[in-house]
Amino acid sequence: MDISELQKERYQYKPKLPNSLLGEVSSISVEKGAPTDSISDRQALKEIFKHTYGKPLIEFKSGQNDSLLAALKVAVILSGGQAPGGHNVIAGLYDGLKKGNPASMLYGYLGGPGGLLQNKTIELTKDIIDKYRNTGGFDIIGSGRTKIETEEQFATSLENAKKLGLNAIVIIGGDDSNTNAALLAEYFIDKGSSIQVIGCPKTIDGDLKNEHIETSFGFDTACKTYSELIGNIGRDANSAKKYWHFIKLMGRAASHIALECALQTQPNICIISEEVEEKKYSLKQVVEEICNSIIKRAENGEDFGLILIPEGLVEFIPEMKQLIGELNDIMSLKQKEFSKSTSLDSSISLLEKDLSTGSYALIKSLPADIASQLLMDRDPHGNVQVSRIETEKLLMEMTEIRLEELKKEGKYKGKFSSLGHFFGYEGRCAFPSNFDADYCYSLGYSAFVLIASGLTGYISSVRNLSKDANDWIAGGVPLTMMMNLEQRHGSKKPVIKKALVDLKGAPFKSFTGSREVWAVKTSYLCPGAIQYYGPANICDYGTKTLYLEQQP
């Protein structure tokens, strides 16, 4: 495998660990807190998780713990989309296992949860691990999005884990993947197996977080990668002085990435989906907010700007959410009719009798390419594929139309030219920042301690992340503690609740305290590339979101 000079240097980086994980392995003791409860639906979840509900919080302290010296066989699964730092989780897990007992073995299931079902494995040796330390991507074993949900799949998972002689499985993933981890842990116990299951919190979207999971890994690196690009565009916009840049950012279910990038780069406008939903903004109102900034900046002779847009915005605009819901229902019932449709007009005419009056008027008012995207083939669950909707182009076109109307009314005298961007995959496999490299390594090492201590149904946790790494607090959180019941495919299912942007939280308040100035005045920051070598306040600093949330 060819490698860059930077990669050679990154191989040499030694990730930092919390003090509680330093020193001899047998000196890490496990301190158990009080029994825990789920965030809601407690009685129902007690019934579903009869063996694993109510477990205590875990914190690692100094003390004797000879159980960490046992020889173990562990397998790891990468699940879902890539996030910077995944390789370091595996490296931390591997190093912990080998430090505990050189006879311990680590396997990787290839291609995600599907590898567990198909029993496709590879033994992860030192030679393999050393080629991936501190690097981005999930290519060490690959990832996948297979969901383990049927009785047959659970049984196959247990059978294959037994064949390998495993003591434990570690699932590295987001909220759905860690929900799967909780269900597997419960199933294994119910079937009399001692095989443990531990999760690790991964998603660049930042929506797997709570009091005990302060951030998901990869969020820091992804936001810094996007912010570098946004800062570059801001500098270009202020140089060329002729384009409004509409920048869509990953984050379907929450706007954490957009908010963090706004705090780092200070764009003219950043739309926060959660605020749009709370204020019940229509699509026209969102466009009007954009136009207000454009008009004021034009009055100052500045016909350029930056607008940040969360990927999932359309699902947070109440009228668009209603339209999408109606389309999902209608199109599932009229699949044959829509498959025969030869044009957009004929497809829309099929909807006239079934759509509500407001939804029909809305889809008729949308630009043709956006309306077509709403009528595309559905995902496997029958829902519109929101990631394929070019929201940035929708807002660009509607803004241009509205500005033309305002120009005719004599309310706008500027020049409007726009360019669209989507930053998504650019951030998922970047070289992890020092923060993510350290955080992920600590998560992996903590997963080892949880396993060696005989625990199951936990997610690896490292807290106090705004402090120096030696002051981080490592431990584990019961997966059931983060759950509620949600309607999925016609029935209530246990799910780890996604964390949305807190509109009363310090990060959002910091943003709203400045956005009126940013909307008019050119205030762009250019944070530059991720720094790996130099002063700690530049190289090891986490996200602004994290520091604002943990400020006194």
TAJOGI-V942499 format. One record per pair of residues at least 24 apart in sequence whose C-alpha atoms are under 8 Angstrom apart, sorted by the first residue. I is the first residue (numbers start at 1). GAP is how many residues later the second one is. Records with the same first field share a line. If there is no record, write none. Layout:
I=GAP, GAP
This chain:
7=128
10=123, 124, 125
11=119, 120, 121, 122, 123, 124
13=121
15=419, 422, 423, 426
16=422, 425, 426, 453, 454
17=421, 424, 425, 452, 453, 455
18=424, 451, 452, 453, 454, 455, 456
19=451, 452, 453
20=40, 41, 42, 453, 454
21=39, 424, 425, 453
25=40, 43, 44, 71, 74, 75
26=37, 38, 39, 40, 41, 42, 43, 74
27=35, 36, 37, 38
28=32, 33, 34, 35, 36, 37, 421
29=31, 32, 33, 34, 35, 36
30=28, 29, 30, 31, 35, 423
31=27, 28, 29, 30
32=24, 25, 26, 27
33=24, 25, 26
36=442, 445
37=443, 444
38=442, 443, 444, 445, 446
39=442, 443, 444, 445
40=443, 444, 445
41=443, 444
42=442
45=435, 439, 440, 449
49=134, 137, 431
50=136
51=135, 138, 139
52=133, 134, 404, 405, 428
53=425, 427, 428
54=424, 426, 427
55=423
56=421, 422
57=418, 419, 420, 421
58=417, 418, 419
59=414, 415, 416, 417
60=413, 414, 415
67=385, 386
68=32, 381, 384, 385
69=31, 32, 383
70=30, 31, 34, 382
71=26, 29, 30, 31, 32, 33, 34
72=25, 29, 31, 32, 33, 94, 95, 380
73=31, 32, 33, 34, 92, 93, 94, 95
74=31, 32, 33, 92, 93, 94, 95, 96
75=31, 32, 33, 34, 91, 93, 94, 95
76=30, 31, 32, 33, 93, 94, 95, 96
77=31, 32, 33, 35, 36, 66, 92, 93, 94, 95
78=31, 33, 34, 35, 60, 63, 64, 65, 66, 93, 94, 95
79=33, 34, 64, 65, 66, 92, 93, 94, 95, 98
80=32, 63, 64, 65, 93, 94, 97
81=62, 63, 64, 122, 347
82=55, 56, 61, 121, 346, 347
83=53, 54, 55, 119, 120, 121, 134, 135, 136, 139, 344, 345, 346
84=51, 52, 53, 120, 133, 134, 137, 138, 343, 344, 345, 346, 347, 348, 352
85=49, 50, 51, 52, 132, 133, 346, 347, 351, 352, 355
86=50, 51, 52, 86, 116, 131, 354
87=45, 46, 47, 48, 49, 50, 51, 53
88=44, 45, 46, 47, 349, 352, 353, 356
89=351, 352, 353, 354, 355, 356
90=39, 351, 354
91=38, 42, 350, 353
92=348, 349, 350, 351, 352, 353
93=348, 350, 351, 352, 353, 354, 355
94=350, 351
95=350
96=348, 349, 352, 353
97=351
108=33
109=32
110=31, 32, 33
111=30, 31, 32, 33
112=29, 30, 31, 32, 33, 34
113=30, 31, 32, 33, 34, 35
114=30, 31, 32
116=41, 44, 45
117=36, 39, 40, 43
119=41
134=297, 298, 303
135=295, 296, 297
136=292, 293, 294, 295, 296
137=291, 292, 293
138=291
147=30, 33
148=32
149=31
154=30, 33
158=30
161=34
166=29
167=27, 28, 29
168=27, 28, 29, 30, 283
169=26, 27, 28, 29
170=27, 28, 29, 30, 277
171=26, 27, 28, 29
172=27, 28, 29, 30
173=26, 27, 28, 29, 30
174=27, 28, 29, 34
175=26, 33, 320, 321, 322, 323
176=319, 320
178=281, 301, 318
179=300, 315, 316, 317
181=276
182=275, 276, 297, 298
185=271, 272
186=271
196=255, 258, 259, 260, 261
197=259, 260, 261
198=249, 252, 253, 258, 259, 260, 261, 262
199=248, 258, 259, 260, 261
200=243, 244, 247, 259, 260, 261
201=258, 259
204=53, 224
205=45, 46, 47, 49, 50, 51, 52
206=48, 50, 51, 293
207=46, 47, 49, 291, 292, 293
208=289, 290, 291
209=289, 290
210=272, 289
212=249, 250, 251, 265
213=248, 249, 250
214=248, 249, 250, 251, 332
215=331
217=219, 222, 223
218=210, 214, 218
219=38
220=213, 215, 216, 322, 323
221=206, 209, 210, 211, 212, 215, 309
222=205, 206, 208
223=34, 37, 38, 204, 320
224=37, 305, 306
225=201, 202, 205, 304, 305
226=35, 197, 200, 201
227=34, 37, 38, 299, 300, 301
228=298, 299, 300, 301, 302
230=31, 35, 296
231=34, 293, 294, 295, 296, 297
232=294, 296
234=33, 71, 72, 290, 291, 292
235=289, 291
237=67, 68, 69
238=66, 67, 284
241=61, 62, 63
242=61, 62, 174, 175
243=60, 61, 62, 173, 174, 175, 176
244=59, 60, 61, 62, 63, 172, 173, 174, 175
245=59, 60, 61, 62, 173, 174, 175, 176
246=60, 61, 62, 63, 146, 147, 150, 172, 173, 174, 175
247=59, 60, 61, 62, 145, 173, 174, 175, 176
248=60, 61, 62, 63, 143, 144, 172, 173, 174, 175
249=59, 60, 61, 62, 173, 174, 175
250=60, 61, 62, 172, 173, 174
251=59, 60, 61
252=58, 59, 60, 61, 134, 135
253=59, 245, 247
254=56, 58, 245, 246, 247
255=55, 245, 246
256=244, 245
257=53
258=50, 51, 52
259=248, 249, 252
260=283, 284, 285
262=46, 249
263=248, 281
264=261, 263, 280
265=259, 260, 261, 262
266=249, 252, 257, 258, 259
267=38, 39, 40, 41, 251, 252, 256, 257
268=25, 37, 38, 39, 247, 250, 251, 252, 253, 254, 255
269=24, 37, 38, 39, 246, 249, 250
270=37, 38, 39
271=36, 37, 38, 39
272=37, 38, 41
273=37, 39, 40, 43, 44
274=42, 226, 227, 229
275=228
276=40, 41
277=39, 40, 41
280=37, 38
281=36, 37
282=35, 36, 37
283=34, 36, 37
287=108, 111, 112, 115
288=111, 114
290=109
291=108, 111, 112
293=226, 227
295=117, 118, 119
296=224
297=222, 223, 224
298=114, 115, 116, 117
299=114, 115
301=113
303=111, 112, 113
304=112, 113
305=217
309=82, 83
311=75, 76, 80
312=74, 75
313=78
314=72, 77
315=71
319=39, 40
320=39
322=37
323=32, 36, 37, 39, 40
324=50, 60
326=29
327=28, 48
328=50, 54, 55, 56
330=24
332=50
344=24, 27, 28
366=28
367=27, 30, 31
370=24
381=108
392=28, 29, 30
393=27
396=24
433=97, 98, 99, 106, 107
434=98, 105, 106
435=104, 105, 106, 107
438=31
442=32
443=31
446=28, 29, 30
450=25, 26
465=77, 81
466=75, 76, 80, 81, 84
505=44
506=42, 43
507=37, 38, 41, 42
